[in-house]
Amino acid sequence: MSAEQFVIGVDYGTDSVRSVIVNAQNGNEVASSVFNYPRWEQGKYCDAAHNQFRQHPLDYIEGLEQTIKDCIKKAGPAVAASIRAISVDTTGSTPVAVNEGGVPLALTPGFESNPNAMFVLWKDHTGVKEAGEINEHAEKFDINYLQYVGGIYSSEWFWAKLLHVLRADEHVRKACYTWMEHCDWIPFTGTPSLLNLSTMLFAPKQVASAHARKTLGASLPKLNPLIAPFSN
């Protein structure tokens, strides 16, 4: 076993996170573990009647720690010594407001129970109004850049969610340094000195023109100046 190499895969779902250890040479699964989000199971921070679905970062952190530890325990020390990489999969757009250190505001004093300081889950549709405004805004330009990302902007995507929270919560707006996607924040928690804080525009066609996505984001401050600090 010592000559073999292994990788850890972490898949964040809506209700739980699953980690696996896989043999990198033949794809065989060596160990797996699942963690159900306890706060999510209790229905905390959500309001289905208003399409609000939020998840606390502690659910993600605790799930990451427990599933990986469990997998390593099951696989044994020889496999653990030969693990070479960790990969992460999430569903987006699931952004969160963070401070200058990249810490989600829900993990800072005063915001522990504030849904607007937590991850805005992919299926959160509180930004329906904002998505509509973005679609109307995109039509005002000679080139409607939404044609490169599916033709319409969804309330499930980054900018609609960001603008909704910034409008709805002055405390989050003032405390927020930037926003991070779930898929960016998980690697950041393990390698903060190697990564720069960044924002991203989530779309179903990530292979579409990067220039188109950047141009759309850069134009959004004209829609609402609250977006300006985060659109560069």
N, CA and C of each residue as an Amber inpcrd file, in Angstrom:
protein
   696
   0.8130000  -1.2160000   0.0000000   0.0000000   0.0000000   0.0000000
   0.8430000   1.2600000   0.0000000   2.0550000   1.2000000   0.5450000
   2.8570000   2.4060000   0.6780000   3.2680000   2.9790000  -0.6680000
   3.3130000   2.1350000  -1.7400000   3.6930000   2.6150000  -3.0650000
   2.5280000   3.2760000  -3.7780000   1.3350000   3.0850000  -3.2790000
   0.1500000   3.6590000  -3.9120000  -0.0840000   5.0890000  -3.4260000
  -0.8600000   5.8220000  -4.2040000  -1.2040000   7.1950000  -3.8490000
  -2.7160000   7.3350000  -3.8040000  -3.1780000   8.2230000  -2.9080000
  -4.6120000   8.3710000  -2.6820000  -5.0050000   9.8440000  -2.6680000
  -6.2640000  10.0770000  -2.9350000  -6.8090000  11.4320000  -2.8810000
  -8.0940000  11.4210000  -2.0690000  -8.4020000  12.5700000  -1.4790000
  -9.6560000  12.7470000  -0.7490000 -10.5800000  13.5990000  -1.6040000
 -11.8110000  13.1640000  -1.7470000 -12.8310000  13.9540000  -2.4220000
 -13.8980000  14.3640000  -1.4290000 -14.2660000  15.6350000  -1.4520000
 -15.2780000  16.1660000  -0.5300000 -16.4180000  16.7530000  -1.3510000
 -17.6070000  16.2170000  -1.1800000 -18.7770000  16.6660000  -1.9350000
 -19.7880000  17.2900000  -0.9840000 -19.9670000  18.6030000  -1.1090000
 -20.9470000  19.3140000  -0.2830000 -22.2970000  19.3110000  -0.9870000
 -23.2660000  18.6330000  -0.3770000 -24.6210000  18.6260000  -0.8920000
 -25.5070000  19.5830000  -0.1210000 -26.7740000  19.5670000  -0.4360000
 -27.7160000  20.4570000   0.2310000 -27.9560000  20.0610000   1.6810000
 -28.0420000  18.7620000   1.9570000 -28.3660000  18.2760000   3.3020000
 -27.1670000  17.7380000   4.0660000 -26.0960000  17.4090000   3.3470000
 -24.9680000  16.7510000   3.9980000 -23.7010000  16.9370000   3.1760000
 -22.5740000  16.5440000   3.7830000 -21.2970000  16.5150000   3.0780000
 -20.7680000  15.0830000   3.1450000 -20.2060000  14.6200000   2.0430000
 -19.6530000  13.2670000   1.9670000 -18.1960000  13.3650000   1.5510000
 -17.3410000  12.6680000   2.2680000 -15.9300000  12.5780000   1.9080000
 -15.5870000  11.1370000   1.5640000 -14.6700000  10.9880000   0.6270000
 -14.1980000   9.6570000   0.2400000 -12.6820000   9.6910000   0.0860000
 -12.0620000   8.5640000   0.3030000 -10.6570000   8.3780000  -0.0460000
 -10.6250000   7.3950000  -1.2070000  -9.9370000   7.7870000  -2.2760000
  -9.9120000   6.9930000  -3.4990000  -8.4690000   6.7040000  -3.9010000
  -8.2360000   5.5010000  -4.3790000  -6.9330000   5.1340000  -4.9230000
  -6.7470000   5.8730000  -6.2450000  -5.7120000   6.7120000  -6.3250000
  -5.5110000   7.5520000  -7.5020000  -5.0860000   6.7540000  -8.7300000
  -4.6700000   5.5150000  -8.5480000  -4.1920000   4.7060000  -9.6640000
  -5.2930000   3.8940000 -10.3320000  -6.2690000   3.4420000  -9.5410000
  -7.3110000   2.5970000 -10.1250000  -8.7310000   3.0720000  -9.8430000
  -8.8830000   4.1580000  -9.0540000 -10.2090000   4.7110000  -8.7800000
 -11.0070000   3.9760000  -7.7310000 -10.4340000   2.9780000  -7.1010000
 -11.1610000   2.2320000  -6.0790000 -11.3970000   3.0800000  -4.8320000
 -12.6050000   2.9990000  -4.3160000 -12.9340000   3.7270000  -3.0840000
 -12.4400000   2.9310000  -1.8790000 -11.6790000   3.6120000  -1.0410000
 -11.0940000   2.9630000   0.1360000 -11.9560000   3.1920000   1.3760000
 -12.5030000   4.4020000   1.5000000 -13.3160000   4.7370000   2.6770000
 -14.2520000   5.8820000   2.3300000 -15.3550000   5.9730000   3.0520000
 -16.2940000   7.0770000   2.8480000 -16.9760000   7.4100000   4.1620000
 -17.4850000   8.6520000   4.2320000 -18.1600000   9.0970000   5.4480000
 -19.1190000  10.2250000   5.0990000 -20.2720000  10.2540000   5.7470000
 -21.2920000  11.2670000   5.4980000 -21.6330000  11.9890000   6.7940000
 -21.8050000  13.2970000   6.6950000 -22.1620000  14.1350000   7.8440000
 -23.3750000  14.9640000   7.4700000 -24.4720000  14.8000000   8.2040000
 -25.6700000  15.6100000   7.9960000 -25.5390000  16.9340000   8.7470000
 -25.8420000  18.0240000   8.0790000 -25.7110000  19.3330000   8.7170000
 -26.7200000  19.4660000   9.8640000 -26.2590000  19.5940000  11.0990000
 -27.2010000  19.6040000  12.2320000 -28.0890000  20.8430000  12.2760000
 -27.5610000  22.0000000  11.9840000 -28.3720000  23.2230000  12.0390000
 -29.3940000  23.2370000  10.9130000 -28.9780000  22.7540000   9.7580000
 -29.8760000  22.6620000   8.6160000 -31.0030000  21.6760000   8.9060000
 -30.6830000  20.5560000   9.5290000 -31.7060000  19.5620000   9.8600000
 -32.7660000  20.1390000  10.7910000 -32.3550000  21.0850000  11.6380000
 -33.2820000  21.7140000  12.5730000 -34.0780000  22.8410000  11.9220000
 -33.7810000  23.1320000  10.6760000 -34.5010000  24.1790000   9.9600000
 -34.0930000  25.5880000  10.3460000 -32.9380000  25.7130000  10.9680000
 -32.5030000  27.0320000  11.4250000 -32.1420000  27.9460000  10.2530000
 -32.4300000  29.2180000  10.4380000 -32.0020000  30.2920000   9.5390000
 -32.7060000  30.2570000   8.1790000 -33.7460000  29.4390000   8.0600000
 -34.4740000  29.3240000   6.8060000 -35.9200000  29.7780000   6.9800000
 -36.4880000  30.2690000   5.8910000 -37.8850000  30.6850000   5.8700000
 -38.4340000  30.3370000   4.4870000 -38.9440000  29.1230000   4.3780000
 -39.3720000  28.6250000   3.0690000 -40.4630000  29.4860000   2.4480000
 -41.3070000  30.0780000   3.2660000 -42.3940000  30.9090000   2.7470000
 -41.8700000  32.1140000   1.9830000 -40.6510000  32.5200000   2.3210000
 -40.0350000  33.6600000   1.6410000 -38.8170000  33.2350000   0.8130000
 -38.7440000  31.9500000   0.5110000 -37.6560000  31.4140000  -0.3270000
 -36.2770000  31.6670000   0.2500000 -36.1820000  31.7350000   1.5700000
 -34.9040000  31.9750000   2.2300000 -34.3140000  30.6580000   2.7290000
 -33.1310000  30.3280000   2.2040000 -32.4410000  29.1090000   2.6170000
 -30.9730000  29.4490000   2.8710000 -30.5980000  29.4330000   4.1370000
 -29.2460000  29.8040000   4.5260000 -28.6110000  28.6460000   5.3040000
 -27.2900000  28.5510000   5.2150000 -26.5660000  27.5280000   5.9540000
 -25.4130000  28.1500000   6.7330000 -25.2770000  27.6890000   7.9660000
 -24.2450000  28.2280000   8.8440000 -22.8940000  27.6270000   8.4710000
 -21.8400000  28.4340000   8.4210000 -20.5070000  27.8980000   8.0720000
 -20.0170000  26.8060000   9.0090000 -20.4990000  26.7910000  10.2440000
 -20.0830000  25.7270000  11.1590000 -20.5540000  24.3520000  10.6710000
 -21.6910000  24.2940000   9.9880000 -22.1400000  23.0260000   9.4220000
 -21.1110000  22.5020000   8.4200000 -20.5550000  23.4120000   7.6320000
 -19.5620000  23.0280000   6.6320000 -18.2370000  22.6250000   7.2840000
 -17.8020000  23.4090000   8.2620000 -16.5180000  23.1390000   8.9190000
 -16.5680000  21.8260000   9.6930000 -17.6080000  21.6650000  10.4770000
 -17.7360000  20.4370000  11.2680000 -17.8390000  19.2140000  10.3570000
 -18.5520000  19.3490000   9.2640000 -18.6820000  18.2430000   8.3240000
 -17.3590000  17.8850000   7.6700000 -16.5840000  18.8910000   7.3160000
 -15.2720000  18.6560000   6.7030000 -14.3630000  17.9060000   7.6650000
 -14.3060000  18.3890000   8.9000000 -13.4290000  17.7740000   9.9010000
 -13.8470000  16.3410000  10.2150000 -15.1280000  16.1470000  10.4680000
 -15.5780000  14.8300000  10.9210000 -15.5060000  13.7710000   9.8230000
 -15.8760000  14.1380000   8.5990000 -15.8680000  13.1280000   7.5370000
 -14.4450000  12.7440000   7.1430000 -13.5360000  13.7110000   7.0970000
 -12.1620000  13.3740000   6.7290000 -11.4900000  12.5530000   7.8290000
 -11.7070000  12.9500000   9.0690000 -11.1380000  12.1650000  10.1740000
 -11.6760000  10.7440000  10.1660000 -12.9600000  10.6050000   9.9030000
 -13.5770000   9.2790000   9.8790000 -13.0170000   8.4420000   8.7330000
 -12.8400000   9.0540000   7.5800000 -12.2890000   8.3390000   6.4280000
 -10.8590000   7.8610000   6.7110000 -10.0640000   8.7380000   7.2930000
  -8.6790000   8.3780000   7.5930000  -8.6200000   7.2430000   8.6120000
  -9.5070000   7.3030000   9.5940000  -9.5540000   6.2330000  10.6030000
  -9.9060000   4.9000000   9.9580000 -10.8760000   4.9160000   9.0450000
 -11.3050000   3.6960000   8.3780000 -10.2210000   3.1570000   7.4410000
  -9.5100000   4.0780000   6.7750000  -8.5200000   3.6620000   5.7740000
  -7.2390000   3.1380000   6.3940000  -6.8790000   3.6720000   7.5680000
  -5.6730000   3.2160000   8.2360000  -4.4650000   4.0950000   7.9820000
  -3.4230000   3.9570000   8.7990000  -2.2560000   4.8430000   8.7340000
  -1.4470000   4.7410000   7.4370000  -1.3970000   3.5820000   6.8210000
  -0.6220000   3.4360000   5.5870000  -1.2310000   4.2600000   4.4590000
  -2.5540000   4.2150000   4.3550000  -3.2410000   5.0190000   3.3470000
  -3.1170000   6.5020000   3.6820000  -3.3160000   6.8390000   4.9410000
  -3.2340000   8.2390000   5.3620000  -1.8930000   8.8550000   5.0020000
  -0.8290000   8.0870000   5.1170000   0.5100000   8.5940000   4.8190000
   0.7390000   8.8050000   3.3290000  -0.1450000   8.2560000   2.5000000
   0.0360000   8.3410000   1.0500000  -1.0310000   9.1970000   0.3710000
  -1.7640000   9.9950000   1.1600000  -2.7500000  10.9120000   0.5810000
  -2.0130000  12.1110000  -0.0140000  -2.3190000  12.4320000  -1.2620000
  -1.5670000  13.4580000  -1.9820000  -2.3700000  14.7130000  -2.3080000
  -3.7040000  14.6400000  -2.2070000  -4.4980000  15.8150000  -2.5900000
  -5.9010000  15.7250000  -2.0060000  -6.5360000  16.8870000  -1.9410000
  -7.9430000  16.9790000  -1.5490000  -8.6670000  17.7790000  -2.6200000
  -9.7830000  17.2660000  -3.0880000 -10.6120000  17.9960000  -4.0460000
 -11.9700000  18.2780000  -3.4130000 -12.5720000  19.4060000  -3.8190000
 -13.8340000  19.8350000  -3.2090000 -14.8570000  20.1410000  -4.2940000
 -16.0750000  19.6980000  -4.0670000 -17.1850000  19.9700000  -4.9760000
 -18.3270000  20.5930000  -4.1740000 -18.8980000  21.6630000  -4.7080000
 -20.0380000  22.3110000  -4.0630000 -21.0910000  22.6400000  -5.1160000
 -22.2660000  23.0420000  -4.6560000 -23.3110000  23.5290000  -5.5540000
 -23.4130000  25.0380000  -5.4050000 -23.4890000  25.7460000  -6.4960000
 -23.5240000  27.2020000  -6.4210000 -24.6180000  27.7820000  -7.3140000
 -24.8030000  28.9870000  -7.1420000 -24.0090000  29.9250000  -6.3660000
 -24.4490000  29.9140000  -4.8960000 -23.4510000  29.7600000  -4.0190000
 -23.6880000  29.7740000  -2.5780000 -22.6620000  30.7000000  -1.9410000
 -22.8910000  32.0130000  -2.0170000 -21.9140000  32.9790000  -1.5130000
 -22.1040000  33.3170000  -0.0490000 -21.0550000  33.9300000   0.5220000
 -21.1120000  34.3770000   1.9070000 -20.3180000  35.6720000   2.0390000
 -20.7850000  36.5430000   2.9070000 -20.0630000  37.7780000   3.2100000
 -18.9530000  37.4680000   4.2080000 -17.7340000  37.9530000   3.9210000
 -16.5930000  37.6760000   4.7950000 -15.9120000  38.9750000   5.2060000
 -15.1440000  38.8930000   6.3020000 -14.3660000  40.0580000   6.7230000
 -13.0210000  40.0520000   6.0120000 -12.1330000  40.9450000   6.3880000
 -10.8640000  41.0960000   5.6790000  -9.9690000  39.8730000   5.8160000
 -10.2130000  39.0620000   6.8190000  -9.4420000  37.8430000   6.9910000
 -10.0420000  36.6410000   6.2920000 -11.1260000  36.8560000   5.5500000
 -11.7860000  35.7590000   4.8630000 -12.7010000  34.9440000   5.7610000
 -13.0410000  35.4740000   6.9250000 -13.9110000  34.7590000   7.8740000
 -15.3690000  35.1310000   7.6100000 -16.2460000  34.1670000   7.3890000
 -17.6640000  34.4840000   7.2350000 -18.1730000  35.2770000   8.4390000
 -18.9800000  36.2760000   8.1610000 -19.4400000  37.1400000   9.2500000
 -20.1850000  36.3570000  10.3260000 -20.8230000  35.2460000   9.9630000
 -21.5440000  34.4480000  10.9530000 -20.6240000  33.8360000  11.9900000
 -19.3220000  33.8450000  11.7270000 -18.3540000  33.3200000  12.6940000
 -17.7040000  34.4410000  13.5000000 -18.2610000  35.6390000  13.4070000
 -17.7250000  36.7820000  14.1410000 -18.7640000  37.2880000  15.1340000
 -18.3230000  37.9470000  16.2140000 -19.2610000  38.4210000  17.2420000
 -20.3380000  39.3350000  16.6900000 -21.5570000  39.0780000  17.1140000
 -22.6880000  39.8890000  16.7190000 -23.4520000  39.3730000  15.5130000
 -22.8720000  38.4160000  14.7940000 -23.5130000  37.9160000  13.5810000
 -23.8130000  36.4210000  13.6430000 -23.6110000  35.8020000  14.7930000
 -23.6910000  34.3440000  14.9010000 -25.0360000  33.7610000  14.4580000
 -26.1180000  34.5190000  14.6600000 -27.4530000  34.0130000  14.3310000
 -28.1290000  34.8280000  13.2430000 -27.3500000  35.5910000  12.5220000
 -27.8950000  36.4420000  11.4560000 -27.8520000  35.6770000  10.1310000
 -28.9930000  35.3080000   9.5730000 -29.0050000  34.5470000   8.3160000
 -28.2930000  35.2500000   7.1720000 -28.3170000  36.5830000   7.1800000
 -27.6650000  37.3350000   6.1070000 -26.1430000  37.2760000   6.1910000
 -25.6270000  36.8090000   7.3310000 -24.1860000  36.6660000   7.5060000
 -23.7240000  35.2450000   7.2290000 -24.6460000  34.4020000   6.7460000
 -24.3490000  32.9930000   6.4830000 -24.2950000  32.7470000   4.9840000
 -24.0290000  31.5120000   4.6190000 -24.0210000  31.1510000   3.2040000
 -25.4390000  31.2110000   2.6520000 -25.5830000  31.9130000   1.5380000
 -26.8680000  32.0010000   0.8540000 -26.9310000  30.8100000  -0.0990000
 -27.6890000  29.7980000   0.2930000 -27.6830000  28.5190000  -0.4100000
 -28.1220000  28.6760000  -1.8640000 -27.6740000  27.7640000  -2.6950000
 -27.9580000  27.8170000  -4.1350000 -29.4570000  27.9850000  -4.4210000
 -30.3070000  27.3510000  -3.6180000 -31.7400000  27.3850000  -3.9120000
 -32.4660000  28.5380000  -3.2220000 -31.7220000  29.4340000  -2.6190000
 -32.3020000  30.6340000  -2.0160000 -32.7470000  31.5810000  -3.1370000
 -34.0270000  31.9410000  -3.1250000 -34.5750000  32.8020000  -4.1770000
 -35.0310000  34.1520000  -3.6360000 -34.4080000  34.6090000  -2.5740000
 -34.7890000  35.9100000  -2.0360000 -34.4020000  37.0490000  -2.9750000
 -33.5310000  36.7710000  -3.9330000 -33.0750000  37.8150000  -4.8540000
 -33.8230000  37.8400000  -6.1750000 -35.0780000  37.4030000  -6.1890000
 -35.8450000  37.3970000  -7.4350000 -35.9520000  38.8080000  -8.0200000
 -36.2600000  39.7660000  -7.1850000 -36.3800000  41.1460000  -7.6560000
 -35.0600000  41.6290000  -8.2330000 -33.9790000  41.3410000  -7.5310000
 -32.6670000  41.7970000  -7.9770000 -32.2570000  41.1300000  -9.2860000
 -32.5890000  39.8600000  -9.4550000 -32.2850000  39.1710000 -10.7130000
 -33.0320000  39.8220000 -11.8690000 -34.2860000  40.1840000 -11.6330000
 -35.0590000  40.8620000 -12.6650000 -34.4360000  42.1870000 -13.0460000
 -33.9450000  42.9110000 -12.0750000 -33.3030000  44.1980000 -12.3410000
 -32.0160000  44.0170000 -13.1460000 -31.2730000  42.9700000 -12.8390000
 -30.0340000  42.6980000 -13.5790000 -30.3540000  42.3540000 -15.0270000
 -31.3960000  41.5730000 -15.2580000 -31.7900000  41.2440000 -16.6280000
 -32.1900000  42.4870000 -17.4070000 -32.9420000  43.3670000 -16.7710000
 -33.3280000  44.6200000 -17.4300000 -32.1110000  45.4970000 -17.6900000
 -31.2050000  45.5350000 -16.7430000 -29.9920000  46.3490000 -16.8710000
 -29.1370000  45.8710000 -18.0450000 -29.0250000  44.5620000 -18.2120000
 -28.1800000  44.0130000 -19.2720000 -28.6930000  44.3790000 -20.6590000
 -29.9850000  44.6060000 -20.7970000 -30.5700000  44.9350000 -22.0950000
 -30.2910000  46.3690000 -22.5310000 -29.7570000  47.1870000 -21.6360000
 -29.5070000  48.5890000 -21.9540000 -28.2170000  48.8020000 -22.7430000
 -27.3960000  47.7640000 -22.8590000 -26.1030000  47.9010000 -23.5050000
 -26.1510000  47.3660000 -24.9360000 -25.2190000  47.8510000 -25.7660000
 -25.1630000  47.4030000 -27.1520000 -25.0020000  45.8900000 -27.2410000
 -24.2420000  45.3570000 -26.3020000 -24.0810000  43.9040000 -26.2280000
 -24.6810000  43.4290000 -24.9120000 -25.6630000  42.5490000 -24.9990000
 -26.2310000  41.9530000 -23.7980000 -25.3620000  40.7530000 -23.4310000
 -24.5020000  40.9380000 -22.4450000 -23.5280000  39.9070000 -22.1220000
 -24.1420000  38.6640000 -21.4960000 -25.4140000  38.7400000 -21.1490000
 -26.0620000  37.5430000 -20.6160000 -26.1880000  36.4560000 -21.6720000
 -26.0620000  36.8120000 -22.9330000 -26.1320000  35.8050000 -23.9950000
 -25.0020000  34.7820000 -23.8630000 -23.9460000  35.1640000 -23.1560000
 -22.8110000  34.2640000 -22.9910000 -22.9380000  33.3740000 -21.7540000
 -23.9340000  33.6060000 -20.9440000 -24.1050000  32.8150000 -19.7200000
 -25.5310000  32.2950000 -19.5970000 -26.0970000  31.8890000 -20.7200000
 -27.4030000  31.2540000 -20.6960000 -28.5640000  32.1230000 -21.1180000
 -28.3340000  33.4390000 -21.2960000 -29.3610000  34.3180000 -21.8150000
 -30.2130000  35.0220000 -20.7770000 -30.1650000  34.5680000 -19.5350000
 -30.9650000  35.1870000 -18.4810000 -30.2430000  35.0290000 -17.1500000
 -30.3790000  36.0320000 -16.3070000 -29.7380000  35.9710000 -14.9980000
 -30.7290000  35.4370000 -13.9790000 -30.2720000  34.4790000 -13.1610000
 -31.1460000  33.7890000 -12.2130000 -30.9860000  34.3420000 -10.7970000
 -32.0640000  34.2350000 -10.0360000 -32.0090000  34.6200000  -8.6200000
 -31.1460000  33.6580000  -7.8200000 -30.7360000  32.5500000  -8.4200000
 -29.8540000  31.6000000  -7.7390000 -28.3780000  31.9920000  -7.8880000
 -28.1050000  33.0840000  -8.5850000 -26.7200000  33.4220000  -8.8950000
 -26.1800000  34.5460000  -8.0090000 -24.8800000  34.6710000  -8.0820000
 -24.0800000  35.4860000  -7.1700000 -24.5700000  36.9260000  -7.0090000
 -24.6390000  37.7030000  -8.0950000 -24.9000000  39.1340000  -7.9650000
 -26.2920000  39.4340000  -7.4440000 -27.2840000  38.6280000  -7.8170000
 -28.6440000  38.8410000  -7.3160000 -28.6950000  38.6250000  -5.8040000
 -28.0020000  37.5960000  -5.3270000 -27.9830000  37.3170000  -3.9010000
 -27.2240000  38.3950000  -3.1400000 -26.0790000  38.7780000  -3.6840000
 -25.2750000  39.8090000  -3.0370000 -26.0710000  41.1070000  -2.8880000
 -26.6720000  41.5570000  -3.9790000 -27.4050000  42.8200000  -3.9410000
 -28.5820000  42.7430000  -2.9780000 -29.2660000  41.6190000  -2.9390000
 -30.4010000  41.4920000  -2.0240000 -29.9560000  41.6430000  -0.5730000
 -28.8840000  40.9460000  -0.1900000 -28.4180000  41.0210000   1.1970000
 -27.9060000  42.4140000   1.5200000 -27.1770000  43.0320000   0.6120000
 -26.6660000  44.3730000   0.8560000 -27.7940000  45.3720000   1.0680000
 -28.8760000  45.2070000   0.3510000 -30.0290000  46.0870000   0.5180000
 -30.7490000  45.8050000   1.8440000 -30.8480000  44.5340000   2.1820000
 -31.6900000  44.1300000   3.3060000 -31.0380000  44.3230000   4.6660000
 -29.6980000  44.3280000   4.7120000 -29.0300000  44.2710000   6.0180000
 -27.8730000  45.2720000   6.0890000 -28.1250000  46.3850000   6.7430000
 -27.1090000  47.4300000   6.8570000 -25.8990000  46.9630000   7.6660000
 -26.1200000  46.1350000   8.6880000 -25.0220000  45.6650000   9.5350000
 -24.0560000  44.7800000   8.7350000 -24.6080000  43.8960000   7.9310000
 -23.7640000  43.0580000   7.0790000 -23.0540000  43.9160000   6.0410000
 -23.7630000  44.8500000   5.4800000 -23.1760000  45.7330000   4.4630000
 -21.9670000  46.4830000   4.9990000 -22.0580000  46.9750000   6.2290000
 -20.9560000  47.7400000   6.7960000 -19.7860000  46.8580000   7.2400000
 -20.0800000  45.6330000   7.6500000 -19.0260000  44.7500000   8.1740000
 -18.3400000  43.9370000   7.0830000 -18.9680000  43.8250000   5.9410000
 -18.4680000  42.9620000   4.8730000 -17.2640000  43.5770000   4.1710000
 -16.2210000  42.7630000   4.0000000 -15.0520000  43.1800000   3.2170000
 -15.1990000  42.7520000   1.7670000 -15.6270000  41.5180000   1.5540000
 -15.9260000  41.0020000   0.2260000 -16.8330000  39.7920000   0.3580000
 -17.0810000  39.1260000  -0.7580000 -17.9290000  37.9310000  -0.7820000
 -17.1430000  36.7830000  -1.3930000 -17.3940000  35.5920000  -0.8990000
 -16.7430000  34.4120000  -1.4430000 -17.7630000  33.3230000  -1.7120000
 -17.5240000  32.5860000  -2.7810000 -18.3400000  31.4140000  -3.0670000
 -17.9290000  30.2640000  -2.1450000 -18.8840000  29.3950000  -1.8640000
 -18.6140000  28.2140000  -1.0520000 -17.4320000  27.4200000  -1.6220000
 -17.4170000  27.2710000  -2.9580000 -16.3630000  26.4790000  -3.5930000
 -14.9880000  27.1170000  -3.4500000 -14.9360000  28.4330000  -3.2490000
 -13.6630000  29.1240000  -3.0380000 -13.2790000  29.1440000  -1.5610000
 -14.2920000  29.2450000  -0.6990000 -14.0020000  29.4240000   0.7200000
 -13.4710000  28.1510000   1.3680000 -13.9630000  26.9980000   0.9710000
 -13.4780000  25.7550000   1.5740000 -11.9750000  25.5780000   1.3360000
 -11.4550000  25.7050000   0.1130000 -10.0000000  25.6360000  -0.0590000
  -9.2710000  26.7590000   0.6840000  -9.9010000  27.9290000   0.7430000
  -9.2930000  29.0710000   1.4210000  -9.0740000  28.7920000   2.9030000
  -9.9930000  28.0580000   3.5310000  -9.8520000  27.7820000   4.9600000
  -8.6050000  26.9490000   5.2440000  -8.1790000  26.1540000   4.2710000
  -7.0020000  25.3170000   4.4740000  -5.7130000  25.9350000   4.0040000
  -5.8100000  26.9210000   3.0970000  -4.6030000  27.5350000   2.5340000
  -4.7600000  29.0460000   2.4190000  -5.1060000  29.7380000   3.5020000
  -5.3960000  31.1750000   3.4040000  -4.2150000  32.0150000   2.9600000
  -2.9910000  31.5850000   3.2560000  -1.8260000  32.3810000   2.8860000
  -1.4690000  32.2390000   1.4100000  -2.0660000  31.2420000   0.7450000
  -1.7260000  30.9750000  -0.6460000  -2.7570000  31.5090000  -1.6200000
  -3.9300000  31.8780000  -1.1140000  -5.0050000  32.3210000  -1.9840000
  -5.3720000  33.7680000  -1.6990000  -5.7950000  34.4700000  -2.7420000
  -6.2690000  35.8330000  -2.5850000  -7.7850000  35.8250000  -2.4980000
  -8.3310000  36.7060000  -1.6840000  -9.7790000  36.8290000  -1.6330000
 -10.2720000  37.2870000  -2.9960000 -11.3020000  36.6420000  -3.4880000
 -11.8260000  37.0140000  -4.7990000 -13.3100000  36.7470000  -4.8410000
 -13.9820000  37.4160000  -5.7570000 -15.3900000  37.1370000  -5.9960000
 -15.5080000  36.5080000  -7.3670000 -16.6160000  35.8190000  -7.5910000
 -16.8200000  35.1800000  -8.8870000 -18.2690000  35.2870000  -9.2740000
 -18.5160000  35.3170000 -10.5610000 -19.8710000  35.2990000 -11.0960000
 -20.1850000  33.8730000 -11.4820000 -21.1180000  33.2410000 -10.7730000
 -21.4580000  31.8710000 -11.0820000 -22.4550000  31.8410000 -12.2270000
 -22.2370000  30.9540000 -13.1720000 -23.1450000  30.7560000 -14.2890000
 -23.0740000  29.3110000 -14.7180000 -24.1070000  28.7960000 -15.3850000
 -24.0920000  27.3910000 -15.7780000 -23.0820000  27.0950000 -16.8740000
 -22.5720000  28.1060000 -17.5250000 -21.5990000  27.8960000 -18.5870000
 -20.2930000  28.5870000 -18.2140000 -19.5290000  27.9780000 -17.3280000
 -18.2870000  28.5840000 -16.8920000 -17.2630000  28.6310000 -18.0090000
 -17.4760000  27.8660000 -19.0850000 -16.5530000  27.9010000 -20.2090000
 -16.8520000  29.0650000 -21.1370000 -17.9270000  29.8110000 -20.8570000
 -18.2670000  30.9620000 -21.6840000 -17.2300000  32.0570000 -21.5120000
 -17.3750000  33.1020000 -22.3010000 -16.3880000  34.1750000 -22.3370000
 -16.1520000  34.7900000 -20.9660000 -14.9090000  34.7160000 -20.4840000
 -14.5590000  35.3310000 -19.2100000 -14.7040000  36.8420000 -19.3060000
 -14.4190000  37.3810000 -20.4590000 -14.5730000  38.8250000 -20.6570000
 -16.0260000  39.2420000 -20.4970000 -16.9280000  38.4120000 -20.9940000
 -18.3460000  38.7300000 -20.8830000 -18.7730000  38.7830000 -19.4270000
 -18.3380000  37.8280000 -18.6350000 -18.7100000  37.7930000 -17.2200000
 -18.1310000  38.9950000 -16.4860000 -16.8770000  39.3160000 -16.7830000
 -16.2310000  40.4500000 -16.1220000 -16.9200000  41.7590000 -16.4900000
 -17.2930000  41.8920000 -17.7670000 -17.9270000  43.1320000 -18.2190000
 -19.2840000  43.3200000 -17.5760000 -20.0530000  42.2470000 -17.4500000
 -21.3460000  42.3470000 -16.7910000 -21.1750000  42.7940000 -15.3520000
 -20.2540000  42.1540000 -14.6280000 -20.0320000  42.5320000 -13.2400000
 -19.5760000  43.9670000 -13.0990000 -18.7180000  44.4110000 -14.0160000
 -18.2040000  45.7770000 -13.9420000 -19.2870000  46.8090000 -14.2020000
 -20.3480000  46.4120000 -14.9200000 -21.4060000  47.3750000 -15.2450000
 -22.4610000  47.4810000 -14.1570000 -22.4760000  46.5460000 -13.2220000
 -23.5520000  46.4990000 -12.2380000 -23.5840000  47.6820000 -11.2700000
 -22.4560000  48.3400000 -10.9530000 -22.5660000  49.5280000 -10.1060000
 -23.4750000  50.6040000 -10.6870000 -23.6570000  50.5980000 -12.0070000
 -24.5810000  51.5520000 -12.6210000 -26.0210000  51.1900000 -12.2700000
 -26.2560000  49.9190000 -11.9930000 -27.5770000  49.4710000 -11.5460000
 -27.8020000  49.8720000 -10.1060000 -26.8080000  49.6090000  -9.2690000
 -26.9000000  49.9630000  -7.8510000 -25.4970000  50.1520000  -7.3030000
 -25.1990000  51.3140000  -6.7350000 -23.8370000  51.5890000  -6.2350000
 -23.3860000  50.6870000  -5.0930000 -24.3170000  49.9840000  -4.4500000
 -23.9180000  49.0700000  -3.3740000 -22.9980000  47.9740000  -3.8890000
 -23.0750000  47.6880000  -5.1720000 -22.2730000  46.6190000  -5.7490000
 -20.8330000  47.0600000  -6.0290000 -20.6370000  48.3540000  -6.1440000
 -19.3420000  48.8860000  -6.5990000 -18.1260000  48.3210000  -5.8750000
 -18.1170000  48.2100000  -4.5380000 -16.9070000  47.7040000  -3.8670000
 -16.5610000  46.2640000  -4.1890000 -17.4850000  45.5240000  -4.7860000
 -17.2820000  44.0940000  -4.9860000 -17.1980000  43.6840000  -6.4500000
 -17.2320000  44.6580000  -7.3690000 -17.3710000  44.3370000  -8.7880000
 -16.0600000  44.3860000  -9.5480000 -14.9530000  44.6860000  -8.8880000
 -13.6770000  44.7740000  -9.6020000 -13.1150000  43.3920000  -9.9010000
